[in-house]
Structure formats: C-alpha cells, structure tokens
Amino acid sequence: MDKIVSLCKRRGFIFQSSEIYGGLASTWDYGPLGAELKRNLKEAWWRSNVYERDDIEGLDASILMHPMTWMASGHVTSFEDTLADCKSCKKRFKVEHLVKNKCPECGGDVTEPRQFNLMLKTYLGAVENEASLTYLRPETAQGIFVNFQNVVNASRKKIPFGIAQIGKAFRNEVTTGNFTFRSREFEQMEIEFFVKPGTDEEWYKKWVEDRFDWYIKFGIKKENLRKRPHEKHELAHYAKSCTDIEYKFPFSTKGARLPDGQGSASGGGWSELEGIANRTDFDLKQHMNLSTKDLQYFDEETRERYIPYVIEPSGGIDRSILAFLTDSYREEKVKDEKRVVLGLHRKLAPIKAAILPLLKNRDEIVKIGKSLAADLRKSMRVMYDDTASIGRLYRRQDEIGTPYCITVDVESLTDKKVTVRDRDSMKQDRVSLPQVKEYLLEKFE
C-alpha cells in the first residue's frame, strides 16, 4: 500500500487536500493523471449502464436538497454511527468493531458509546437559523427518488427501467483512513432500477452478477473479488436483501467488519467496493407520504397502479480507483532492472499513448514527434516527452499505465515509420506514420 500511495503523489494521481497548510484529514485532490483516470472510470461506467442499455436514463441532481428529503429518507433520525473512544490510545471506533468491549488496536478500555450523526450541515441564505438549515447530501440516491415521476413523464420509460447518476456525496465520517478508501467527500455511481413488485428478487440477482462482471471486464482479477450477501442483522432498515462486492485491499482491516475473520496488517483484507440492495418500495413510499404527492406508477397495459420496488447498485468512484490502481500494480525484472507497471485497462489508462523522440537535439525527429502528437490529440489523450533517455522514458510511462509508447528514431526520417511498443507484452511494431492513429484506435476498440 505504501508503494501505491507514493506512486500516486510522485506521478500526480492523488494529493493530500490543502497539503501546504498541513492537509485536511480524509479529503483528497486528484492530480493531472488522477483526474484523467477518474474521468475515464466514470465514462466507462456511464457507457456500460446508460449508452449500452435501452432501459436506463441519466440524471444529475443537485447536491443541496430540501431538508424534508432527509426526513423522509430517515437520515435525520437514524443516519448515525455508535462510537466509543479508547482511553489509552485515544482512537475512536465503531461499537461493532470492538472486541469484547476493548480497543481493537491496543486492548485498552473504552468509553461509553455515543451517537454521531454523519450528515454535514450547512445554511442557505444570510441568516444561520433552524429555518435555513440544510445538509450536504450523504448519498445521491434521494435525488433520483424525488425525480422519479419527472423522469417517467419526460422519458416515457416503462417499468422495468432505471435512473443512473454520478455525483458527490458527503459524510462526516469519524473513523476514516486507509488512503482514499474512507473519506468525508467522495463520489458515487448509483443506479435505482425500478421493477414491479414480485419480480424484484430476480432483478436483484441479475444486478449482482452484472456488477460483479463489470469489474472483471475492466481488468480487476477475479480472485481479488467476491460477493458477500448480508446477514439479516446487517441489513439496513429499508433493505429486503443486500450483497456487497468486496475487493481484497492490501491495507490492514484490523478493526473493520470481516465476517469470516480474514484480513491482517500484512495480508490486507476484504472490504466493500460496491453494494447491490433490494430497497423494496421504502423510499418512494416515504416521499409519497411526506410530500403528499402521488408517486405511484401507472401500467398502461395492465391498468394497474403500484409503487415500484427498487434495486440499487451503488459503488464508490474513489474506492474503485483505489482498487484498479492496486490491482494493476506489478513489479517485474527486465534485464536485471526492476520494472514497475500499472497494467490498467486501456479504456481507463490516463494517457493512451506517449510520443518519445529518440534524439531531442535532432530538429527533424522532434518535428515528426510533435506533429504526430498534435494529430493524435484530436482522438485521444497523448503525451509528448523528450526529458530523459529512451529507457527512462519507457519506465516512466510503464509506471503511469500508458498502454503504448511511440518512438521516433533516425530511421523515421527515411522510412516514415515509427516504433510502437506495447506496455504489457513489450512487443514492438513498426508502423507507418499515416497509419498510427488507425493502429491505436483499433487496439482501443
């Protein structure tokens, strides 16, 4: 994990927020490469779930919502953690993480449990009082539920159908840590899939499989993923059933919930990457009761009115990025030298190709390289780099996950070809300059 954290800062993936002032705990900034990786991940998720399906529509709801939204959802009264402090090491833990009412870190005695609401408050307008109190949304789901009828009317979609959203959420987490795994400001990718009651379990099982397969499709090793159904006592008050897709992270999960006892400081442990829940009709019913607006669905074919059940696949972008970075990291020996590689899926890689001139002091070579880079930029994110020897440039691109390196050499001046090197196989192809773009686009397809 230390290697991942070091690489993220050194190469510009992730920085500590407000670092020049000592940082702000559990908040993170995505640097040049991190911003590209995050953008590519969101694009891949959106394309898979919105563009490639005909039963899901997109939404982008506001972060600030009417306070009654959070009364209806139960967040105002029940969105809490029960926490206790260790009297010895002063660390704070969730009660369910305590071992025989002792500190899981040092074994010391703990204080009496206390309740902490996880929502972040803010005030709208010039006067800070109860009338202007609102919250930064703790989840994106409620923006979908309150817009259910709007989307039905505007899109004319028939059940079963879903609404997808990617957006920021905020939680005043008291127990944070493990780099970006648990933070106070994070981004979610969620779907609320509305189905007819009675078909919900079938759709629930289908979504569990679909979401599990999606991570494998984009490069995560199957052996590092698992599906863990929640036991009855774990289920949220609104959930009929829930399954977590868990990833075997390389950090210590000591003190975290590990139902099968797996996880250690040396070997890492299983932790949630995404949850798929059967939320029944809880949310629409709650909003219908509190708002007094009719949120029933009218089925024109059967002439029925009913409140749909909802299947919710909900994943964290920040956790996903951490999992993809971790899973793709590898070290190998090439000619007795250590080679560090991020084997990111081509669709996720921040830089798709790097153009590297063999000699930066040969104007003709530089001209060809910069002209090729300018042409490729119209179709993909590329980098031109002449700041080191060719061997060092290769290593630099391997470490940030660039799938292809394109070398312009002396022979390019006569044969009008360049050498394209594959990151994973290190195989090299000689490709004519007019064909480079087509060559790369075919690879990415």
GUNU-955475 format. One record per residue (C-alpha): x, y, z. Coordinates in Angstrom, 2 decimals, padded with zeros to 5 digits. Example, Ala and Ser with C-alpha at 12.3 -4.5 7.8 and 13.67 -1.06 7.14 Angstrom:
REM GUNU-955475
ATOM 012.30 -004.50 007.80
ATOM 013.67 -001.06 007.14
REM end
This chain:
REM GUNU-955475
ATOM 000.00 000.00 000.00
ATOM 002.89 002.36 000.76
ATOM 004.10 001.91 -002.82
ATOM 000.68 002.84 -004.21
ATOM 000.46 005.97 -002.03
ATOM 003.99 007.00 -003.01
ATOM 003.34 006.45 -006.72
ATOM 000.08 008.42 -006.54
ATOM 001.81 011.52 -005.20
ATOM 005.03 011.24 -007.21
ATOM 003.29 010.76 -010.55
ATOM 000.34 013.07 -009.99
ATOM -002.57 010.73 -009.37
ATOM -003.70 011.79 -005.87
ATOM -002.55 014.54 -003.49
ATOM -003.49 015.34 000.11
ATOM -006.01 018.18 000.07
ATOM -004.63 021.57 001.24
ATOM -001.25 019.96 001.82
ATOM 000.65 023.28 002.07
ATOM -001.41 024.04 005.19
ATOM -000.82 020.65 006.74
ATOM -003.66 018.94 004.89
ATOM -007.33 018.40 005.68
ATOM -007.97 014.97 007.13
ATOM -009.62 012.42 004.83
ATOM -010.01 014.73 001.84
ATOM -008.07 014.23 -001.37
ATOM -007.27 016.06 -004.60
ATOM -006.86 014.24 -007.91
ATOM -003.81 015.43 -009.85
ATOM -003.34 015.53 -013.65
ATOM -003.24 011.75 -014.09
ATOM -005.78 011.07 -011.33
ATOM -008.28 013.44 -012.91
ATOM -007.93 011.60 -016.22
ATOM -008.28 008.19 -014.54
ATOM -011.39 009.33 -012.67
ATOM -012.90 010.78 -015.84
ATOM -012.20 007.56 -017.76
ATOM -013.72 005.43 -015.00
ATOM -016.91 007.50 -014.95
ATOM -017.09 007.37 -018.73
ATOM -016.70 003.57 -018.71
ATOM -019.42 003.17 -016.06
ATOM -021.79 005.58 -017.83
ATOM -021.25 003.96 -021.20
ATOM -021.87 000.46 -019.80
ATOM -025.00 001.38 -017.88
ATOM -026.60 004.17 -019.92
ATOM -025.36 004.16 -023.52
ATOM -025.21 000.38 -023.98
ATOM -028.66 -000.26 -022.47
ATOM -032.09 000.93 -023.51
ATOM -033.67 000.70 -020.05
ATOM -031.66 003.31 -018.10
ATOM -031.76 007.11 -018.22
ATOM -029.24 009.53 -016.75
ATOM -029.75 012.22 -014.11
ATOM -027.63 014.91 -012.45
ATOM -029.43 016.08 -009.31
ATOM -028.25 018.95 -007.12
ATOM -026.14 018.42 -004.01
ATOM -028.40 020.65 -001.91
ATOM -031.93 019.36 -001.43
ATOM -034.99 020.34 000.59
ATOM -034.43 019.32 004.24
ATOM -037.66 017.30 004.19
ATOM -035.92 014.93 001.76
ATOM -033.68 013.73 004.58
ATOM -036.59 013.45 006.99
ATOM -038.36 011.13 004.54
ATOM -035.24 009.04 003.89
ATOM -034.57 008.59 007.61
ATOM -031.15 010.27 007.55
ATOM -032.09 012.96 010.08
ATOM -033.18 010.49 012.73
ATOM -031.21 007.32 012.03
ATOM -028.10 008.11 009.96
ATOM -025.73 007.67 012.87
ATOM -022.67 005.76 014.00
ATOM -022.38 004.47 017.55
ATOM -018.79 005.17 018.57
ATOM -016.53 004.72 021.56
ATOM -013.09 006.18 022.38
ATOM -010.12 004.21 023.66
ATOM -008.95 005.64 026.98
ATOM -005.36 004.59 026.28
ATOM -004.52 005.28 022.62
ATOM -007.35 007.84 022.19
ATOM -008.52 006.33 018.90
ATOM -012.23 006.17 018.06
ATOM -014.02 003.03 016.83
ATOM -017.46 001.90 015.80
ATOM -019.03 -000.22 018.52
ATOM -019.44 -003.19 016.19
ATOM -015.67 -003.17 015.64
ATOM -014.82 -003.54 019.32
ATOM -013.53 -006.87 020.58
ATOM -015.18 -007.77 023.90
ATOM -015.64 -004.07 024.58
ATOM -011.91 -003.49 024.31
ATOM -009.89 -001.36 021.89
ATOM -009.05 -003.45 018.78
ATOM -005.71 -001.60 018.45
ATOM -004.16 -001.69 021.93
ATOM -006.63 -003.71 024.01
ATOM -007.36 -000.79 026.32
ATOM -010.66 000.12 027.96
ATOM -013.13 002.24 026.01
ATOM -015.59 004.96 026.93
ATOM -019.37 004.62 026.94
ATOM -020.75 004.58 023.36
ATOM -022.03 007.86 021.87
ATOM -024.16 008.65 018.83
ATOM -022.73 010.73 015.96
ATOM -024.87 011.89 013.04
ATOM -022.93 011.56 009.80
ATOM -024.58 014.35 007.81
ATOM -022.74 017.62 007.19
ATOM -024.87 020.67 007.93
ATOM -024.91 023.98 006.09
ATOM -027.17 027.03 005.97
ATOM -028.84 028.67 002.98
ATOM -029.19 032.44 002.99
ATOM -027.75 035.22 005.13
ATOM -029.14 034.12 008.49
ATOM -027.98 030.95 010.21
ATOM -031.01 029.53 011.98
ATOM -033.16 026.40 012.01
ATOM -035.25 027.72 009.11
ATOM -032.19 027.96 006.84
ATOM -030.64 024.65 007.92
ATOM -029.98 022.09 005.19
ATOM -027.45 019.33 004.52
ATOM -024.82 018.32 002.03
ATOM -026.30 015.15 000.61
ATOM -024.93 011.95 002.20
ATOM -025.93 009.90 -000.87
ATOM -027.05 010.54 -004.44
ATOM -029.98 008.10 -004.31
ATOM -032.56 010.52 -002.92
ATOM -032.09 012.89 -005.86
ATOM -033.23 010.04 -008.06
ATOM -036.25 009.14 -005.93
ATOM -037.64 012.68 -005.76
ATOM -037.27 012.92 -009.55
ATOM -038.86 009.54 -010.28
ATOM -042.11 010.96 -011.61
ATOM -040.31 013.68 -013.58
ATOM -038.17 011.12 -015.40
ATOM -041.17 008.84 -016.09
ATOM -043.12 011.74 -017.59
ATOM -040.20 013.11 -019.62
ATOM -038.74 009.84 -020.95
ATOM -041.94 007.76 -021.22
ATOM -039.97 004.77 -019.93
ATOM -041.91 001.72 -018.85
ATOM -041.06 -000.43 -015.88
ATOM -038.61 -002.13 -015.56
ATOM -036.25 000.80 -016.07
ATOM -033.51 002.58 -014.17
ATOM -032.11 006.02 -013.45
ATOM -028.32 006.42 -013.23
ATOM -026.36 009.17 -011.56
ATOM -022.75 010.02 -010.79
ATOM -022.13 012.68 -008.18
ATOM -020.55 013.95 -005.00
ATOM -021.72 012.91 -001.54
ATOM -020.56 013.98 001.91
ATOM -020.41 012.14 005.22
ATOM -018.96 013.38 008.48
ATOM -017.08 010.11 008.97
ATOM -015.44 009.89 012.37
ATOM -013.43 006.77 011.61
ATOM -011.54 007.47 008.39
ATOM -008.28 006.28 006.90
ATOM -006.64 003.81 004.53
ATOM -005.83 006.48 001.98
ATOM -008.91 007.25 -000.18
ATOM -010.91 004.22 000.98
ATOM -012.99 006.15 003.50
ATOM -013.22 009.92 003.16
ATOM -015.61 012.72 004.00
ATOM -016.07 013.96 000.44
ATOM -016.45 011.25 -002.17
ATOM -018.13 010.44 -005.44
ATOM -020.77 007.78 -006.05
ATOM -022.00 005.99 -009.15
ATOM -025.52 004.76 -008.45
ATOM -028.47 003.24 -010.24
ATOM -032.00 002.99 -008.93
ATOM -033.67 000.29 -011.03
ATOM -037.48 000.31 -010.69
ATOM -039.29 -003.01 -011.04
ATOM -042.72 -004.48 -010.50
ATOM -043.17 -006.00 -007.01
ATOM -042.77 -009.75 -007.26
ATOM -040.01 -009.50 -009.88
ATOM -037.58 -007.78 -007.52
ATOM -035.56 -010.81 -006.38
ATOM -034.97 -011.92 -009.96
ATOM -033.70 -008.46 -010.91
ATOM -031.66 -008.24 -007.71
ATOM -029.76 -011.44 -008.54
ATOM -029.19 -010.27 -012.11
ATOM -027.72 -006.94 -010.98
ATOM -025.37 -008.65 -008.53
ATOM -023.93 -010.72 -011.37
ATOM -023.81 -007.80 -013.83
ATOM -021.95 -005.52 -011.44
ATOM -019.51 -008.25 -010.41
ATOM -018.69 -008.97 -014.05
ATOM -018.20 -005.26 -014.82
ATOM -015.14 -005.00 -012.58
ATOM -013.62 -008.09 -014.19
ATOM -014.34 -006.68 -017.66
ATOM -012.26 -003.61 -016.83
ATOM -009.31 -005.52 -015.52
ATOM -009.68 -006.49 -011.87
ATOM -008.54 -010.04 -011.21
ATOM -011.43 -012.35 -010.36
ATOM -009.55 -013.89 -007.43
ATOM -009.42 -010.46 -005.76
ATOM -013.21 -010.04 -005.87
ATOM -016.01 -011.77 -004.01
ATOM -019.75 -011.46 -003.44
ATOM -020.81 -011.31 000.19
ATOM -024.54 -011.42 000.97
ATOM -025.52 -009.51 004.10
ATOM -026.81 -011.41 007.07
ATOM -030.20 -010.37 008.43
ATOM -028.80 -008.35 011.32
ATOM -026.61 -006.35 008.90
ATOM -029.40 -005.22 006.59
ATOM -030.37 -001.56 006.52
ATOM -033.88 -000.84 007.76
ATOM -035.14 -000.34 004.20
ATOM -033.45 -003.38 002.63
ATOM -035.01 -006.74 001.85
ATOM -031.61 -008.10 000.79
ATOM -028.14 -006.77 000.00
ATOM -024.89 -008.12 -001.44
ATOM -021.53 -006.42 -001.23
ATOM -018.97 -006.82 -003.99
ATOM -015.77 -006.86 -001.98
ATOM -012.17 -006.37 -003.06
ATOM -009.13 -007.72 -001.26
ATOM -007.34 -004.47 -000.48
ATOM -003.68 -004.56 000.59
ATOM -004.11 -002.48 003.73
ATOM -004.84 -003.61 007.24
ATOM -008.51 -004.08 008.02
ATOM -007.92 -004.52 011.71
ATOM -010.99 -003.16 013.46
ATOM -013.13 -003.38 010.33
ATOM -016.03 -005.76 009.80
ATOM -014.69 -009.02 008.40
ATOM -017.35 -011.71 008.84
ATOM -015.06 -014.61 008.06
ATOM -012.10 -013.33 010.06
ATOM -009.95 -012.61 007.03
ATOM -007.62 -009.64 006.89
ATOM -004.41 -008.74 008.64
ATOM -001.84 -005.98 008.72
ATOM 000.43 -008.00 006.46
ATOM -002.01 -009.59 004.06
ATOM -004.74 -007.00 003.67
ATOM -008.42 -007.81 003.85
ATOM -011.77 -007.85 002.13
ATOM -013.71 -004.58 002.11
ATOM -016.74 -003.23 000.26
ATOM -016.30 -001.94 -003.28
ATOM -019.98 -001.77 -004.23
ATOM -023.29 -002.72 -002.69
ATOM -026.38 -004.02 -004.51
ATOM -029.53 -003.68 -002.41
ATOM -033.20 -004.53 -002.80
ATOM -034.67 -001.35 -001.24
ATOM -038.28 -002.54 -001.80
ATOM -040.73 000.39 -002.09
ATOM -039.44 002.12 001.04
ATOM -038.09 005.33 -000.49
ATOM -040.91 006.16 -002.90
ATOM -043.47 005.36 -000.21
ATOM -041.72 007.62 002.31
ATOM -041.50 010.54 -000.11
ATOM -045.09 009.98 -001.19
ATOM -046.32 010.08 002.41
ATOM -044.33 013.13 003.46
ATOM -044.74 015.20 000.29
ATOM -048.38 014.09 -000.25
ATOM -047.55 013.73 -003.97
ATOM -048.65 010.59 -005.82
ATOM -045.54 008.65 -006.84
ATOM -047.33 005.52 -007.98
ATOM -046.55 004.09 -011.37
ATOM -049.43 003.52 -013.79
ATOM -049.02 000.50 -016.04
ATOM -050.96 001.30 -019.22
ATOM -051.00 -002.32 -020.39
ATOM -052.41 -003.90 -017.21
ATOM -054.19 -000.71 -015.99
ATOM -052.55 -001.21 -012.57
ATOM -051.22 001.41 -010.17
ATOM -048.44 000.45 -007.79
ATOM -045.34 001.74 -006.03
ATOM -042.33 000.11 -007.72
ATOM -039.67 -001.83 -005.89
ATOM -036.11 -000.63 -006.34
ATOM -032.85 -002.48 -006.93
ATOM -029.87 -000.25 -006.16
ATOM -026.32 -000.93 -007.39
ATOM -024.22 001.70 -005.57
ATOM -020.46 001.98 -005.98
ATOM -017.82 004.45 -004.89
ATOM -015.63 006.01 -007.56
ATOM -012.78 006.73 -005.14
ATOM -012.78 003.16 -003.83
ATOM -012.94 001.84 -007.38
ATOM -009.95 003.94 -008.42
ATOM -008.02 002.65 -005.42
ATOM -008.93 -000.93 -006.35
ATOM -007.98 -000.51 -010.02
ATOM -004.65 001.10 -009.09
ATOM -003.89 -001.61 -006.55
ATOM -004.90 -004.50 -008.79
ATOM -002.95 -003.24 -011.80
ATOM 000.30 -002.55 -009.93
ATOM 003.08 -005.00 -010.53
ATOM 006.87 -005.20 -010.30
ATOM 008.97 -007.34 -012.60
ATOM 012.59 -007.75 -013.66
ATOM 013.68 -006.78 -017.17
ATOM 017.39 -007.19 -017.95
ATOM 018.19 -007.26 -014.22
ATOM 016.35 -003.98 -013.64
ATOM 013.12 -003.51 -011.72
ATOM 010.22 -002.52 -013.94
ATOM 007.15 -001.02 -012.24
ATOM 003.97 -001.29 -014.29
ATOM 000.40 -000.13 -013.87
ATOM -001.40 -002.61 -016.09
ATOM -004.56 -000.51 -016.26
ATOM -007.25 -001.43 -018.77
ATOM -006.74 000.58 -021.95
ATOM -010.09 002.34 -021.51
ATOM -009.08 003.52 -018.03
ATOM -005.45 004.47 -018.65
ATOM -004.95 008.25 -018.16
ATOM -002.55 008.56 -021.11
ATOM -003.30 006.39 -024.12
ATOM -000.01 006.86 -025.94
ATOM 003.31 008.63 -025.37
ATOM 005.37 010.01 -028.26
ATOM 009.09 009.76 -027.45
ATOM 011.82 011.17 -029.73
ATOM 015.00 009.09 -029.63
ATOM 017.13 012.23 -030.04
ATOM 015.74 015.52 -028.77
ATOM 018.53 017.54 -030.39
ATOM 017.62 016.45 -033.92
ATOM 015.09 019.01 -035.17
ATOM 013.69 016.70 -037.85
ATOM 012.93 013.97 -035.30
ATOM 011.35 016.43 -032.88
ATOM 009.23 017.90 -035.67
ATOM 007.87 014.47 -036.64
ATOM 007.13 013.61 -032.99
ATOM 005.31 016.85 -032.22
ATOM 003.32 016.68 -035.46
ATOM 002.24 013.11 -034.67
ATOM 001.28 014.11 -031.10
ATOM -000.81 017.02 -032.39
ATOM -002.66 014.71 -034.79
ATOM -003.34 012.02 -032.16
ATOM -004.63 014.57 -029.62
ATOM -007.73 015.01 -031.78
ATOM -008.73 011.43 -030.94
ATOM -007.16 010.54 -027.59
ATOM -005.13 011.77 -024.61
ATOM -001.46 011.58 -025.53
ATOM 001.83 012.89 -024.12
ATOM 004.97 014.14 -025.85
ATOM 008.07 013.65 -023.70
ATOM 011.74 014.27 -024.51
ATOM 013.02 014.94 -020.99
ATOM 015.14 011.81 -020.50
ATOM 016.80 008.86 -022.22
ATOM 014.52 006.47 -024.08
ATOM 014.92 003.73 -021.45
ATOM 013.93 006.06 -018.64
ATOM 011.01 007.41 -020.66
ATOM 009.72 003.86 -021.17
ATOM 009.92 003.17 -017.43
ATOM 008.11 006.40 -016.63
ATOM 005.25 005.56 -018.98
ATOM 005.02 001.96 -017.70
ATOM 004.67 003.29 -014.16
ATOM 001.71 005.52 -015.03
ATOM -000.04 002.83 -017.08
ATOM 000.38 004.19 -020.63
ATOM -000.55 001.30 -022.97
ATOM 001.60 002.40 -025.95
ATOM 004.89 004.19 -026.38
ATOM 005.72 005.54 -029.85
ATOM 009.39 006.12 -030.61
ATOM 010.52 008.44 -033.41
ATOM 014.09 007.49 -034.39
ATOM 016.67 008.24 -037.05
ATOM 015.17 005.64 -039.42
ATOM 011.84 007.51 -039.22
ATOM 013.43 010.26 -041.32
ATOM 013.80 007.91 -044.27
ATOM 011.18 005.15 -043.93
ATOM 008.45 007.43 -042.46
ATOM 007.68 004.84 -039.80
ATOM 007.72 004.80 -036.00
ATOM 008.12 002.03 -033.42
ATOM 005.00 001.31 -031.33
ATOM 005.72 -000.58 -028.09
ATOM 003.02 -002.43 -026.17
ATOM 003.18 -001.87 -022.38
ATOM 002.23 -005.38 -021.30
ATOM 003.95 -007.61 -023.85
ATOM 006.73 -005.10 -024.67
ATOM 006.29 -006.24 -028.28
ATOM 007.29 -003.62 -030.85
ATOM 005.65 -002.96 -034.19
ATOM 006.96 -000.74 -036.96
ATOM 004.02 001.37 -038.18
ATOM 003.90 003.94 -040.97
ATOM 003.12 007.47 -039.77
ATOM -000.21 007.81 -041.66
ATOM -001.41 004.52 -040.10
ATOM -000.54 005.21 -036.43
ATOM -003.91 006.67 -035.46
ATOM -005.87 003.84 -037.08
ATOM -003.49 001.28 -035.49
ATOM -004.13 002.71 -031.99
ATOM -007.88 003.15 -032.41
ATOM -008.20 -000.49 -033.44
ATOM -006.30 -001.51 -030.32
ATOM -008.59 000.54 -028.08
ATOM -011.72 -000.90 -029.68
REM end
